[in-house]
Amino acid sequence: MYLLLFLFGGLAGMTTLLFGFGGGFVVVPLLYALLTAAHGADSPVGLMAMQIAVATSTGVMVVAASLATLRHHRARTLEWRPLWPLVGYVALGAIVGAFAAISLRGDWVRWAFVLYLAITILDGIFRPGFLSGHGRAGTMSRSMTAGAGLMIGSVAAFLGVGGSVMTVPLLRRRGASMVQATGLANPLTLPMALTGTTVYVLLAWDRSEMLGPWHAGYLDLRAFLVLVIGAWLGIRLASPLIGRIPDRLHAKAYLVLLVCALMVMVVV
């Protein structure tokens, strides 16, 4: 179990650094499957396996996105100005998403997200701008910034995934290069991950004893530690590639990852 988590943690670290993906599309279904297999679907852990998987994924994002942000900052690929207007809205959206994940069934949100991914993939392939990098530069209005930030934070926290699937296309359409857009996806993931993880820990703190040792609320501390070590190694291995992938190839690879994410979301 822990070897698989370590390996997928490494993959999550690489994709976080190069594409802004937090690895949640792989980590969440993997951890869910491992928990239900190890404890049984009818055990306390099995019954709350999805919440545990999502909470642990957001916790890993805090560390992975921080390390990736530091790497991009050192490589001077971060342009901070477009970031600040979105941060507060992303954090607020994350509170809504985490509360919803605890209290509601997520099927309708998951299928809405599948639809969003499908539209984003088709838009990136067929509408000029994403692959070529010739998006329309400029600042967003206050209402557009608020709507985008709230959507990014709420959906990402609800599903335990990074907000890259929303932030990268958004920034790309505003004229950012792929290295700039994927780099900015990491600091934008931080407010969502910090807020979401805090909610998952505090609101489920009374369930820690029922879930067993090494749990802080819904956060599985052992899985978290193994995933973080793997992510750290993956980030170190992928660091030499920052800024060295041709922009068009980088955009194509990003769309391929979106297709993989879509398949995971449909199957799970």
C-alpha positions in Angstrom: 0.0 0.0 0.0 2.6 2.5 1.1 4.9 1.7 -1.9 2.1 2.6 -4.3 1.4 5.8 -2.4 5.1 6.7 -2.5 5.2 6.1 -6.3 2.1 8.1 -7.0 3.3 10.8 -4.6 6.3 11.1 -6.9 4.1 11.4 -9.9 2.0 14.0 -8.2 5.1 16.0 -7.4 6.2 16.0 -11.0 2.8 17.0 -12.4 2.4 19.7 -9.7 5.7 21.3 -10.7 5.3 21.1 -14.5 1.5 21.3 -15.0 0.1 22.7 -11.8 -1.8 19.4 -11.2 -1.8 18.4 -7.6 -2.1 14.8 -8.4 -5.5 14.5 -6.8 -7.0 12.9 -9.9 -4.8 9.9 -9.2 -4.2 10.2 -5.4 -7.9 10.4 -4.5 -9.2 7.3 -6.4 -6.0 5.4 -5.5 -6.3 6.1 -1.8 -10.0 5.5 -1.8 -9.5 2.0 -3.3 -6.6 1.2 -0.9 -8.6 2.2 2.2 -11.7 0.3 1.2 -9.6 -2.8 0.3 -7.6 -2.6 3.6 -10.4 -1.9 6.0 -13.5 -3.1 4.3 -16.2 -1.0 2.7 -18.5 -1.3 5.8 -15.9 -0.3 8.4 -15.7 3.2 9.8 -12.7 4.0 7.5 -14.4 2.4 4.5 -17.6 4.3 5.0 -15.6 7.6 5.1 -12.9 6.6 2.6 -13.8 9.3 0.0 -13.7 12.0 2.6 -10.4 10.7 4.0 -8.9 10.5 0.4 -10.0 14.0 -0.4 -8.7 15.5 2.9 -5.4 13.7 2.6 -5.0 14.9 -1.0 -5.6 18.5 -0.1 -3.1 18.2 2.7 -0.5 16.9 0.3 -1.2 19.8 -2.0 -0.2 22.3 0.8 3.3 20.9 0.8 3.6 20.0 -2.9 2.3 23.4 -4.1 4.6 25.2 -1.7 7.6 23.4 -2.9 6.6 23.8 -6.5 6.0 27.5 -6.0 9.5 27.9 -4.5 11.1 26.1 -7.4 9.3 28.3 -9.9 10.2 31.4 -7.9 13.8 30.4 -8.0 13.6 29.8 -11.7 12.0 33.3 -12.1 9.0 31.9 -14.0 6.4 33.4 -11.7 4.7 36.7 -12.5 2.9 37.5 -9.2 0.6 40.4 -10.4 -2.2 38.3 -11.9 -2.3 36.1 -8.8 -3.3 38.5 -6.0 -6.9 39.4 -7.1 -7.9 35.7 -7.1 -6.4 34.5 -3.8 -9.1 35.6 -1.4 -11.9 34.3 -3.7 -10.2 30.9 -4.1 -9.9 30.6 -0.3 -13.6 31.5 0.2 -14.6 29.0 -2.5 -12.5 26.3 -0.8 -14.6 26.7 2.5 -17.8 26.2 0.5 -16.3 23.2 -1.3 -15.0 21.5 1.8 -18.3 22.0 3.7 -20.2 20.5 0.7 -17.9 17.5 0.5 -18.6 16.8 4.2 -22.3 17.2 4.1 -23.5 16.4 0.5 -23.4 13.7 -2.1 -20.9 14.6 -4.7 -22.3 12.9 -7.8 -23.9 15.9 -9.4 -20.8 18.1 -8.8 -18.5 15.3 -10.2 -20.5 15.1 -13.4 -20.7 18.8 -13.7 -16.9 18.8 -13.4 -16.6 16.1 -16.0 -18.7 18.3 -18.4 -16.4 21.2 -17.6 -13.3 19.1 -18.4 -14.8 17.9 -21.7 -15.6 21.5 -22.7 -12.2 22.7 -21.7 -10.4 20.0 -23.7 -12.5 20.6 -26.8 -12.1 24.4 -26.4 -8.3 24.0 -26.1 -8.1 21.8 -29.2 -10.5 23.6 -31.6 -10.6 27.3 -30.6 -7.4 29.3 -31.5 -5.4 30.6 -28.6 -4.6 27.8 -26.1 -2.2 25.7 -28.2 -0.7 28.7 -30.0 -0.4 30.9 -26.9 -1.9 33.9 -28.6 -4.6 34.6 -26.0 -6.1 38.0 -25.3 -4.0 39.8 -22.8 -5.5 42.1 -20.2 -7.0 42.2 -16.7 -10.2 40.6 -15.6 -13.2 42.5 -14.3 -14.0 42.3 -10.6 -17.0 40.1 -11.2 -15.1 37.8 -13.5 -12.3 37.5 -10.9 -14.8 36.7 -8.1 -16.6 34.1 -10.2 -13.5 32.4 -11.4 -11.9 32.4 -7.9 -15.0 31.0 -6.2 -15.4 28.3 -8.8 -11.7 27.3 -8.7 -11.7 27.0 -4.9 -15.0 25.3 -4.4 -14.6 22.6 -7.1 -11.0 21.9 -6.2 -11.6 21.6 -2.5 -14.8 19.5 -3.1 -12.9 17.0 -5.3 -9.5 17.1 -3.6 -7.8 18.2 -6.8 -5.6 21.2 -7.7 -7.3 24.2 -9.4 -4.9 23.9 -12.4 -7.7 22.6 -14.7 -9.4 26.0 -14.3 -6.5 28.4 -13.7 -4.2 27.3 -16.5 -6.9 27.7 -19.3 -8.0 30.9 -17.8 -4.5 32.4 -17.6 -3.6 31.0 -21.0 -6.5 32.8 -22.6 -5.2 36.0 -20.9 -1.9 35.7 -22.9 0.3 33.8 -20.4 2.9 31.3 -21.6 2.4 27.7 -20.4 5.3 27.9 -18.0 3.8 31.1 -16.5 0.3 29.7 -16.4 1.3 26.3 -14.8 3.7 28.1 -12.4 0.9 30.4 -11.2 -1.4 27.5 -10.7 0.7 26.4 -7.7 0.4 29.5 -5.5 -3.3 29.7 -6.4 -3.7 26.1 -5.2 -2.3 27.1 -1.7 -5.3 29.1 -0.3 -7.6 26.3 -1.5 -5.5 23.5 0.0 -4.8 25.3 3.3 -8.5 26.3 3.8 -9.8 22.9 2.7 -7.5 20.9 4.8 -8.2 23.0 7.9 -12.0 22.4 7.4 -11.5 18.7 6.9 -9.4 18.4 10.1 -11.4 20.6 12.4 -15.0 19.7 11.5 -14.2 16.0 11.7 -11.9 16.1 14.7 -14.5 14.2 16.8 -14.3 11.3 14.4 -10.5 10.9 14.7 -10.8 8.3 17.5 -13.4 6.3 15.6 -11.2 6.2 12.5 -8.2 5.0 14.5 -4.7 6.2 15.3 -2.8 8.4 12.9 -5.9 10.3 11.9 -6.4 14.1 12.4 -10.1 14.5 11.5 -10.3 13.1 8.0 -6.6 13.5 7.4 -4.7 10.1 7.2 -1.4 11.2 8.6 0.6 8.0 7.5 -0.6 8.2 3.9 0.0 12.0 4.0 3.6 11.5 5.1 4.4 8.9 2.4 2.8 10.9 -0.3 4.7 14.1 0.7 8.0 12.3 0.6 7.2 10.9 -2.8 6.1 14.4 -4.0 9.3 16.0 -2.7 11.4 13.5 -4.7 9.2 14.0 -7.8 9.6 17.8 -7.6 13.4 17.4 -7.3 13.6 15.1 -10.3 11.4 17.3 -12.5 13.0 20.7 -11.5 15.6 20.7 -14.4 12.7 20.7 -16.9 11.2 24.1 -15.7 11.1 26.4 -18.7 12.7 23.9 -21.0 9.6 22.3 -22.5 8.6 24.1 -25.8 5.4 26.1 -25.3 3.3 24.3 -27.9 4.4 20.8 -26.7 3.8 21.9 -23.1 0.2 22.9 -24.0 -0.4 19.6 -25.9 0.9 17.6 -22.9 -1.4 19.6 -20.6 -4.4 18.7 -22.8 -3.4 15.0 -22.7 -3.3 15.2 -18.9 -6.8 16.7 -19.0 -8.0 13.8 -21.0 -6.5 11.4 -18.4 -8.2 13.4 -15.6 -11.5 13.2 -17.5 -11.2 9.4 -17.8 -10.4 9.1 -14.1 -13.4 11.2 -13.1 -15.7 9.1 -15.3 -14.4 5.8 -14.1 -14.3 6.6 -10.3 
